[in-house]
Amino acid sequence: MNFIFLKKASKKQGNIYQQVGEPKRVIDYIKRQAMDRASGKDIRIYQMQDWLIGKYDASIDALIRIYSRIHNFYFVRQLGEIGVQSLTEFLSYGYLAIRLAYGKMEIPEFVFAVGVIKAFSNYLSTLLQKLQEQLNHGEDVNALFDRIGRLEEKKAE
């Protein structure tokens, strides 16, 4: 289930992340213009400070909205993961408690089984988290290779 939630969150992030380009371009442009001596003179002469600050603030707000949407998708993914994990543990513990109540299990067996379930749950959660990190690094490396390939194609032209 974790992979399903992760796949959906990653797909949504990819779709939303494409919207980051425009606000970043505006922010970079304003930063370059603000640092350039000739542009700074024009900004002062034509009193464009308020307009540029407004554009800059609007772009920052757009980036915050985009990144918060991405964060929300990952939050929902994590919430789903916790919900599934809690449900499976609840069912497992409930089954063990019923077996204990009907005398089909001794208390030491119950304690041992609870420990095994908790340890396996923690191990599986850590394993999935490490696998997720590796998948994220793989996507970064693939994006880097794609970019290098495009740059080499431009040089060949």
Secondary structure as GFF3:
##gff-version 3
##sequence-region A 1 157
A	DSSP	alpha_helix	2	17	.	.	.	ID=ss1
A	DSSP	three_ten_helix	18	20	.	.	.	ID=ss2
A	DSSP	alpha_helix	21	35	.	.	.	ID=ss3
A	DSSP	alpha_helix	37	45	.	.	.	ID=ss4
A	DSSP	alpha_helix	49	101	.	.	.	ID=ss5
A	DSSP	alpha_helix	107	156	.	.	.	ID=ss6
###
